[in-house]
Amino acid sequence: MVRRFRFKNLAYLIFAIVYYFTASITPVFAIPKFPTGRDAEFIENNILFYNPDGKKNSSCLSPDRSCQTSDGSDVSVVGDGFLGTDSFKNEFKSKFSKLETADTNFSTTSNLSFDDLISNLNTKTYQKNILISFGTENGQTLTKEQLDQIILAAGSSKTILLANNYSATGNMTDTNKVIEDASKSYQNVKLIDIASKISSNTSLIENNQISQTGAKELVGIISSILNAGCSGSFTKYNFTDGQLRGISAMAIQENGLSPPVSVLTEASQMANLFESSLMNRYNQNANKEQGFIDMLLRSGWYYSGTVAKYSETANISQDVLDGVRSVLNNGKRTLPTGIGEHDDINDVVSISNDGVVVDKRNLANFIPKKTIIKNNNNSTYVFYRWADPSAPDNRKGDPFGYFQDKGIGELEEEANLSVGGSSSTVSSNRTASNTSVSSTGPATDPEVVVTADFKNYAGDEILSQAERDKIAANRPVYEEAARENDMPWQILAVLHYREHSLNVSNPANGQGIYQLYSYTSGGTNSNAFKPAGPVTTEEFLRQTKIAAKLVKQQYGPELTANPDSRMVKKMFYRYNGEAYQQQALDMGFTPEQASIGEGSPYVMSRADAKRDSTKGGMSWYMYVGDHQSTTGHNERNFGAYVVYLALGGFTDNSGTSGCSSSNSQPGTGGYSGGGHQVISQTAVDLAWHRYDMETDSATRAYFSGGRKNPTPAYSEAQRKVGNVGDVTDCGRFVSVVLHSSGADPNFPPVDTTGSMVPYLNRHRELYDEIPNTGDTSVLQSGDILIVPGHIKLVVNINGHLQEVQASLYGHAPETSDRVNLTHSHGAYQIFRRKS
């Protein structure tokens, strides 16, 4: 049982913030689809791990722990003369062979002034990892304001390795506290604690410059940060047999009810905790094994009874000892890196599902990635799994979890999940590299809950195992047709599910597997699919291609391989006949929402309590056959959009952010800087953000309500610039941002079609138009995206490009976690304010 002192509450808050940016949760009992650039893998305990030798084939800044394997080509050094020694350059180069040590990249200047440092960072181009040292050489202290200037000048898209300062007189205490606080507050700032090393060994410094001995120490610290393993390719430690026995003894005390599984879960969580920014005091130790032990014994994180169990001569069974060795020394962890919390059930104050408090003693109430746990230390986190999920209830151990995400899906960065069923293929030579199917789990659309185990908001199973097996078998057919028509394969799988229950046969009505009523004139023309009965794989593929072509041409011409949620809903709605406009309005949806199928049982049945007739609180008006409608209908089938999400279908809030590559999308760690930061920051300051829901009650109220209320900052900005009006007007929001930021005080106040589009096209002396090729890598923060009828902005939040927009009668200005370049009205024009 873990017990912590009350003063840890602040640490919990910091941990929650840090884990939003650093966690990358891969499902434990599923096989994810490989992210780009990771082609060496192994499978252990049904988890897919990457690059078992601890190396990667490409530079990778992973969202799990901001981990990176570096050869030095992505590192710059900037600062005063403290690091400007040949011994440091040579030592750094010996460990990072492609480090460029020319002055253009290794810029260290003796007696550098603060203003010159800022000018240097602002005017020169550096690599994505910048080692910065300023103050030790000439004893200059830094205020928080000055440090914020350094971080801003370096850029939020950079990883800043910030060395703290040493002074023999001890006058750097306040400066180093500011630096330490920054490493906790800024996701892209990493503390390089060289000062404490020098304090205990003054031979590390000579004449206020790093010595040869100090260079080795410093490079070791830098290496421990840059060369941490990526998700699945976990850090490999070198614990002695005695240390492993001590760690195992503590893990058994914490979660030893079902060894070895429960013990390995605990050991994995210990490693996650050690590598988190919360434990910088310990994980910056060049001897990471000793730092790990110090954390266990001295951090105050573990109950004294657990600490007392540490003994390097402890009697540990061989299977447990070998397992813990595998987890820590071989890097084969059994938990994703984001799982940083667990509690004895007695320390759990309450649990809730969908805001409803449920009995914590009934373990069936714990739903992975859905249940919210509150403990007696005032910490709130999301349930992930038990220490041993397959054990009997009395031996499952503690509930493990991760801190509440800020914007659903953002925290977990779920790769596509395997169904866990057979990976069968269709009965032909047509096979796929991965025929498993996936759940988005948790909801990629913040309005619709879908969990990784194929359950909806109420915990009801969306797809049975038998259905998932059928889809897995049919997937190569779906994929082939989808590729030819540039759409997600899940679209076709859902239509097959909804129209013919996944049967590979012709129904008697002649409309075929996908029930193509218009194409076959109700099964009566020459296109009719006959005879009735089972069909061959080739015929199944032919019908699937016909359906895909019709979807693209008639029902979803705006669809792409990466569609947004409105495109997907509208396509399903059109496919089924667009018959439920009034029903949506009666449910309280806006006309715009009604037009994309929010009131259609075919599209949205069982998406939430409002649209779930199986719970007795509502019923549907519904067409149950060709030209046959009924009222008071209890629809047990799940809506097409819900099934689409359950299959891992892409929406405007989904996607994986695996390792960055040359063609990675902004919003997934691929942003390299640039843009109009004043426009970006102003827009961010005026908008709502889902990632604030955990810590801000006003934000929670906004997203749980009608989403029509502006932030106080936006209301005030409207008043100041004299553009007061409907806060859901997308054009008004962009205009207020451009006026408030000073970027363009003449920008039209409203009217995207009649005023803003012509204005942007007319004033090319102010704006460059960037060709929209569909590749988001061309975007920069502050860019304006506009089509007739809608306008939005691209913003930079902690090195990730996102979009911010209002939606007329839909919602006030808010950010979303990615950028879409297409709209139902067409492709966006991209405009960039000139410097």
C-alpha positions, -999 to +999 in steps of 0.1 A: +000+000+000+014+034-010+009+062+016+021+097+010+022+128+031-003+155+026+024+179+013+025+157-018-008+172-031+011+198-051+033+171-065+002+153-077-009+184-096+025+187-112+026+150-120-009+153-137+003+182-158+036+165-167+019+132-176-005+150-200+025+159-220+047+129-215+024+099-213+019+076-242-003+047-231-002+016-252-029-010-244-016-039-223-037-067-238-037-056-274-013-054-303-010-019-318-004-011-354+032+000-359+038+037-360+060+049-388+097+044-383+095+015-359+101-017-377+120-038-351+096-053-325+090-081-302+058-093-284+058-102-248+027-108-226+006-097-255+023-063-256+041-051-287+075-036-279+097-017-303+134-021-311+143-047-284+180-037-287+172-003-272+180+015-304+159+031-331+163+034-368+154+071-368+155+100-345+124+098-324+109+124-300+082+102-285+052+116-266+055+090-239+085+105-219+098+130-245+123+103-250+148+104-278+177+084-292+202+109-306+234+108-326+241+145-319+229+158-352+198+172-336+217+190-307+229+226-304+248+242-275+243+278-266+255+299-237+284+316-220+320+303-216+312+277-190+308+250-217+332+265-242+361+242-235+377+218-259+375+190-233+337+194-232+334+195-270+356+164-274+337+145-247+303+154-261+315+145-296+328+112-285+293+102-272+273+119-300+294+114-331+273+137-354+273+167-331+283+198-350+309+218-330+313+247-354+304+281-339+271+282-359+258+253-338+281+252-307+278+289-297+295+295-264+309+330-258+329+341-227+313+369-206+281+367-227+255+393-217+219+383-211+207+405-240+232+389-263+220+355-253+184+364-261+195+379-294+215+348-302+185+326-296+161+348-315+182+353-346+200+320-352+187+286-362+194+258-339+186+221-337+155+207-320+175+200-288+193+230-273+217+227-244+217+261-227+240+273-199+242+309-186+254+323-153+281+300-139+310+316-157+305+351-145+281+346-116+251+361-132+218+353-115+185+348-133+150+359-124+119+340-134+111+367-160+146+363-175+143+326-176+109+329-193+126+351-219+152+324-226+126+297-230+104+318-252+134+328-274+146+292-277+111+282-289+084+259-276+091+235-305+125+229-291+136+206-262+156+228-239+183+211-218+188+238-192+219+235-170+216+250-136+244+273-121+271+268-096+287+295-074+312+289-046+295+318-027+261+300-028+244+330-045+227+308-071+201+292-049+173+314-061+184+310-097+185+273-095+151+272-079+137+291-108+154+267-133+140+237-114+105+252-113+107+258-151+116+222-157+084+212-139+062+239-155+074+236-192+070+203-209+099+211-232+124+221-205+147+194-190+168+202-160+206+194-162+216+194-126+253+199-128+254+223-099+248+197-072+275+175-088+300+204-086+290+212-050+300+177-040+331+175-062+347+209-070+372+192-094+344+193-120+350+230-125+382+250-133+383+287-136+345+289-138+345+265-168+337+228-170+367+206-164+376+174-182+362+154-153+332+176-152+327+172-190+324+134-185+299+139-157+278+164-177+277+144-209+266+114-188+236+134-176+228+147-211+230+112-225+206+098-199+180+123-211+186+121-249+190+084-250+161+072-229+141+045-247+109+053-266+075+037-258+080+000-256+117+004-261+121+011-224+152+021-206+174-008-198+190-006-163+219-025-149+207-035-115+228-060-095+212-092-083+210-077-048+193-045-060+168-065-079+160-085-048+154-053-028+132-039-055+113-071-058+107-072-020+092-037-021+071-046-052+058-077-034+048-057-004+029-033-027+012-058-050+022-093-042-012-110-042-008-126-076+029-131-083+046-128-107+021-108-128+011-084-100+047-079-090+059-071-125+031-046-128+044-028-097+080-029-109+069-014-142+051+014-124+081+021-103+102+026-134+075+049-149+075+069-117+113+072-117+115+084-153+088+110-148+097+147-143+084+145-108+115+125-099+140+148-115+159+150-082+166+113-086+165+104-123+192+130-131+217+110-112+244+099-136+242+065-118+206+059-127+204+026-108+214+044-076+190+072-084+162+046-088+170+031-053+172+065-037+138+073-051+123+041-036+139+047-002+141+084+002+114+102-019+086+097+007+065+082-021+063+048-005+048+038+028+074+031+055+064-005+058+072-009+021+105+009+024+115-014+053+112-044+030+141-034+009+169-059+014+196-070-010+195-104+006+157-108+004+145-143-003+127-139-037+113-167-058+132-173-090+102-166-113+096-132-096+133-123-096+137-133-133+105-113-141+117-081-124+151-085-141+133-087-174+112-056-167+141-034-156+173-048-170+159-060-203+135-032-208+104-054-211+080-034-190+044-046-186+028-012-183+028+018-206+048+047-194+018+068-185+007+045-157+020+064-127-006+058-100-022+031-080-039+028-046-050+002-021-088-001-025-091+012+011-073+044+000-098+050-028-124+075-016-148+071-046-151+060-082-174+072-108-186+064-144-200+091-166-202+113-135-222+088-115-206+076-083-206+038-081-197+012-055-159+008-053-163-026-037-179-040-068-148-045-090-170-048-121-176-011-117-140-004-127-140+001-164-106+006-181-100+041-195-133+053-182-137+050-145-125+080-125-108+073-092-104+097-063-081+088-035-076+100+000-047+122-011-070+143-032-056+128-064-079+120-093-069+096-121-084+072-147-085+035-141-063+015-165-062-020-152-056-042-121-022-054-109-033-088-123-066-084-143-070-122-148-067-130-111-098-137-089-113-105-074-096-110-040-062-112-057-064-086-084-043-062-063-045-024-067-062-005-094-036+012-116-042+043-136-031+075-153-039+111-145-069+126-161-062+136-197-066+172-209-086+166-240-097+131-244-073+108-263-045+133-261-029+117-231-030+082-242-019+085-278-035+051-285-021+032-314-048+011-332-057-018-310-060-054-320-093-070-315-077-100-298-095-124-321-081-145-349-062-128-376-078-148-404-079-137-439-104-140-467-105-173-486-082-161-514-046-151-519-055-116-509-039-111-475-029-081-455+001-073-433-022-068-404-057-081-405-067-073-370-091-045-363-090-018-338-109+002-312-102+039-308-105+034-271-111+060-254-133+082-275-116+100-303-146+122-306-149+140-272-187+138-275-189+100-279-174+075-254-159+044-269-135+024-248-106+002-259-125-029-250-152-021-275-177-007-251-199+024-253-206+051-226-228+026-206-202-002-207-223-021-233-203-042-259-204-026-293-190-055-313-189-091-302-158-112-305-175-131-334-182-098-352-147-087-347-134-119-361-156-115-392-143-080-397-107-091-393-113-118-419-129-093-443-104-065-437-082-070-468-113-066-490-123-034-472-088-020-474-083-027-511-116-009-520-109+019-496-074+026-509-088+030-544-113+056-532-092+074-506-112+067-475-108+048-442-115+011-446-136+012-415-163+031-435-169+000-456-167-024-426-194-003-408-217-003-438-213-040-441-222-044-404-252-021-406-266-032-439-261-070-439-248-080-404-213-088-419-227-117-440-209-124-473-239-133-493-266-117-515-299-110-497-331-119-515-341-083-523-314-080-550-298-049-534-266-067-525-243-069-495-243-031-490-281-026-497-276-003-527-312+007-532-308+035-557-280+018-577-302-013-581-336+005-583-346-014-552-332-047-566-351-045-599-327-032-626-298-049-644-274-038-615-293-061-591-271-085-572-284-120-579-289-148-572-294-148-535-271-167-513-233-169-505-209-152-529-173-157-537-145-135-524-141-120-558-178-110-559-176-097-524-146-075-535-165-063-566-195-053-546-173-036-520-156-016-547-189-005-561-201+006-527-169+025-521-171+043-554-208+053-547-198+065-512-171+087-527-192+100-555-226+104-540-226+102-502-192+115-491-174+133-518-154+153-492-141+121-475-104+116-474-083+089-457-082+112-427-117+127-425-131+148-397-160+136-376-186+158-394-176+143-427-180+108-414-214+114-397-228+132-427-217+104-451-235+078-430-265+101-428-267+106-465-262+068-471-293+061-450-315+088-465-312+120-444-347+114-428-342+126-392-338+164-393-368+171-371-359+144-346-325+160-341-340+194-335-365+179-311-336+164-292-321+199-288-295+197-316-287+228-338-297+228-374-261+223-384-259+192-361-292+179-374-278+181-410-250+157-402-272+130-386-270+137-348-307+127-346-304+096-368-306+062-351-288+047-381-258+071-374-259+077-336-279+051-318-265+043-284-238+070-287-249+085-253-278+084-228-298+109-249-298+085-279-299+051-262-334+036-264-323+004-247-322+021-213-359+031-213-354+068-213-363+075-250-375+059-282-368+065-318-388+075-349-371+052-374-373+037-408-372-001-403-374-010-440-378+005-474-405+031-471-415+017-437-412+039-406-423+035-371-424+055-338-416+044-303-389+021-317-363+005-294-331+003-316-307-022-302-281-018-330-253+006-325-251+036-347-228+036-377-206+064-362-203+046-329-192+014-346-168+034-368-151+047-337-150+013-321-131+000-352-105+027-348-119+050-375-101+083-379-118+115-369-107+151-364-096+142-328-079+109-335-047+097-349-014+085-334+015+106-326+042+080-328+077+091-335+083+121-356+095+116-392+101+139-420+065+138-431+049+138-397+019+160-391+019+190-369+001+182-337+021+150-334+055+164-325+066+173-360+063+211-357+097+227-363+089+263-353+082+295-371+050+313-377+033+343-361+036+336-324+016+367-314-015+357-334-011+321-320-007+331-284-036+356-285-059+330-299-049+305-273-054+331-245-090+338-257-102+302-262-113+272-241-091+241-239-101+206-230-068+200-213-078+225-186-108+205-176-090+187-148-078+218-131-103+245-139-139+244-128-150+270-154-136+249-182-154+218-169-186+237-168-182+250-203-175+215-219-202+198-198-227+224-208-239+240-240-204+253-250-219+286-259-203+308-232-170+327-240-140+328-218-139+360-198-108+370-218-127+367-251-156+388-238-131+415-227-113+414-260-145+418-279-153+449-259-119+464-263-118+461-301-154+471-305-166+438-320-192+426-295-216+400-308-224+363-311-194+345-295-200+314-316-193+334-348-161+320-363-153+351-383-158+374-354-133+353-333-106+355-359-111+392-363-109+399-326-077+379-324-061+398-353-072+432-339-062+423-303-028+410-313-021+441-334-014+418-364-041+434-386-063+462-371-081+465-404-093+429-407-131+427-414-152+423-382-175+395-395-186+377-427-162+350-440-177+348-475-185+383-483-157+402-465-129+380-452-122+359-483-120+389-506-100+409-480-073+381-477-071+376-515-069+414-521-042+422-495-013+402-507+011+429-494+000+417-459-006+380-464+011+351-483-011+324-496+004+289-489-007+262-514-029+236-497-016+203-509-032+184-481+001+181-463-001+198-429+037+200-426+035+233-445+016+250-417+029+274-391+014+288-360-008+319-367-018+306-401-054+315-412-075+287-427-106+299-446-133+286-469-165+304-478-186+300-446-158+292-421-125+304-408-101+292-381-066+297-369-036+274-364-019+277-330+011+263-313+006+247-279+038+233-264+053+224-297+021+210-312+001+226-339-036+226-332-066+245-346-088+270-327-122+281-339-157+290-331-187+275-348-218+295-354-246+284-331-224+254-322-197+265-298-176+294-286-138+295-294-120+264-284-090+244-294-089+209-309-060+185-309-052+185-346-055+205-378-078+196-407-072+211-442-105+202-456-141+213-449-174+201-461-174+233-482-140+224-498-103+227-492-092+256-470-072+284-483-041+290-462-030+326-455+001+336-435+006+371-421+039+385-433+064+396-408 
